[in-house]
Amino acid sequence: MIPDLLPILIMGDRKAILASANAIHRLLGQLKPADFARFDEFVRQSYSEWRARREPWYSMNPKDVGHLASLGEMSVSLLGIASCHTNGYVREAAVRELGKTETGAELPFLIIRANDWVPEIRSSARNLLLNRIRLDYIHHVVAWLPVALRLGKMSRDDHSAIVEAVRALFSSPDVRETLHEGFESQDQFVRRFCFELAMNSTGADRLSVLQRAFGQSDIQVRKAAIHKLRAIPPSSRSKGILIQAKSDNCAAVRREALQIFAEHYPDEAAQEFQSALLDTNSAVREEAQYYFQKKSTVDLRAYYSGTLQDSNGQGLCAAVAGLGETGLPKDSQLLERLLHDQSSRVRAAALHAIGKLGADAYFEKFVLALDDASSKVTREALIVLSKKPNSVGGQRLWEIYERCRYPHGRRGALFLLARINKWDSITFLVQSLTDQNDSFVDLSRRYISRWFARYNRSFATPTPEQISRLRNVLSRCNLLLSSGTQRQLDSLLEKF
């Protein structure tokens, strides 16, 4: 709508100009601060369609900018759009006029132009902007902080002076309350910026800031907070925050919280690390396992073996995973019963652990898991079977593909068929084109294309039996192959 109103500002009568200016001003007023990060790009893209239908605005000259500046409070919006004009002289004039305004409404446009592709315009906008980053202008700077912070991500020029000026302004003790208000900002750049500055301060409220940080849904804020907590001397209050961090849903935060606990409260650390042995995340478990390996106070294999009997749910999954990480091949016997557990998570964990302890003795269990109702279980089976697909055999995999009750199992069987020896593989892949499900046919075609792309990686010569099977399949499925694929296969078979 705005592009259609702009020509009226240049060619319309006084009444039409005021009406158009008012409409444009109201429309821009509906934009959120973060929207201005893409405003310049949006306006410039629109110019590709402007010349034919909006010629008056497209062809405006710097003198017209002065006309726009005379329209009262609405002029800032109009000058802001003019500052995105394709004509550099128009942009320069618009920036100059914006510099005469100090209502705060000019800030987003000056920030945008501080990244202009013309150095002179960049410099002018930067100077005007730096003059406005001051204490008495703080409430305006706060409003447009989402745009200003994104300027630091731009690579056209070095904007560190602007970003550092903003940091210096918000680091002042006089704006601490304003800084804390930024913790609740809807913009993640603003939230992270405000937390970073507040956590780096040496004020008495630093612990309160950290506590608020751990209540944030933003993982990056919580990660930054746990780094800062390490440097704070132990106290009852910091310990409470550390205990809160130890239960964080981010594994990286929990892991560092454990490390801090060992540093600050070594006499109490053993209990915390023992709880972490049953953490759902492998990195946190490994941290706890490493702690006890150094202390030699806990037999990890015995601990996990014993915990299997008394755990359920997530605790059982963690105990299974822990045994897979610390046990011996013979411990797979303890996990075998769990391959039939009602919980798919437990079945998947058991397969994963057995795969790490030694899958050879349970290879058939992995094959049967291709027909499991859970895709998680099938995925664990594929991890092991994909290392030895020929051990399953093409015919067995084809039978699984045909009879499997679940789509994820059929996809897994087709995945393995694409990885057996190449002359058996292409036969089964061509045969799979007879499937009634289009998604499986598409998958087969992709695997066939990959087969040709990787043909020269192996120089295996097909046996007469393999050639015979492939010819038989081609005679039955030739209408399902593209003419190009048919020709390629015929050409290959002529060599043998």
C-alpha positions, 0 to 999 in steps of 0.5 A: 500500500505504501508504494502506491501512496508515495507518488502522491507526495510528489505530484498531489495537491495539498489535501491529497499530500496530507492524507497520503502522508498521514496514512504512511505515517500510521502504517509505519507506526504499526511496525515493531522495532525489530521489523526495521532490521529488514525495512531497508531491504524491503524498500529497495526490493520494492523499487524493482516494480516502482519505475513503471507505476510510481515514476514520480517518487522513483524520479524524485530529486534532493530538492523534493526532500525539503518538501517532505520535511515540511509536513510536521510530525509526519515528516519523519516517516516520509524522510525515513522512506526517502532515506532508503531511496535508490538515488544516493543524493536523495538518501543523503538529503534525507539523512541530513533532514533526519538529523534536524529531528530529535524525537527518537523517531529518526533513530531507526532510519539513522541506524539503517543508513549507518550501514549504507553502501555509500561511505559518505552517507554512512559517515554522516548517519554514524555521526548523527547516531553517535550524538544521540547515544547519550543519557538524556536520550536513553528512553529513545535508544531503548525503544530502538535497541533491537535495530541498533544491536543488529548493526553489530552483525553487519559486515559492510563497515566497522560499526564497533564505535556505535555498538561500544557507545551503546554498551557504555551507555547501558553500563552506567549505574544510572540506567540499571533499572532500564537495563533490568527492564530489558530482561523481559524484552520480546527481542532476544538480541536485547535480552541477551545484551542486557543480561550480558551487561548486568552479569558483567557488572560488579553491583550488589545485585549481581546474584539477583541477575544470575537468578533471573537469568536461570529463569529465562527460556533462552538457553544462551542466557543460561549458559552465560549465567553459569559461566559467570557463576563460576567466578563468584565466591561460594555463599549460601545464596550462590549455592542455591543458584547453583543447585537451581542450575544443576537441574537445568533442562540444558545439559551444558548448563548441568554439566558446568554446574557439576564442575563448579560444585566440585570446585566450590564444595568438594566435600559435598560433591560426591552426592551430586555426582552420584545423582548425575550418574543417572542423568539423561544426557551422556555428556553429563553422565561422562562428567560424573563417571570421570569424577568417580574414576579419578576418586576410585570410590565407586565401581561404575559397572556394579553401580549401573548393574545394580541400578537396573533392578530398581529403576524405571522410566528415565532412570532406567534408560539412564542406567541402561545407557550408563552400563553400555558406557562402562560395562563389559560385553558379557553385561549384554545379558543383563539388558537382553530382557529389556529388548521386549520392554513395553517402553520404546525408550527402554528398548531403544536404550537397550539396543544402543547399549548392546551395540556399544558392548558388542552386537555380534552375539545379538545380531538377530535381535537387531534384525528383528528390531527393524519391524519394531513399532517405534522408529527410535528402536529401528534407528538404533538397529540401523546404526548397527546393521548399516555397518554389516548390511551384507551379514543380513543378506539381500533376500532377508532384507527384501522379505523384511521390506515386503512384510514390515508393518511400519513405514519406518521399518520399510525405509530402514530395510530399503536403506540397507538394501542400498548398501549391500554388495552393488550387484545384489543392491541394484537388483533389489532397488529396481524391483522395489519400483513396483511398490504401490507407495509413491514415497517409497518409489521416489526413495528407490529412484534416489538410491538408484541414482546414487548407485550409478554415482558410486558405481566406480568406487567398487570394481566387483564383477557380478556373478552369472547368477547376479546378472541373470537375476538383474536381467529378469528383474529388468524384463519385468520392471523396464516400464518403471525405469526412465529411458536413461536408467534403462540404457545405462543398465543395458550398457553395463550388462553388455560388458559381462 
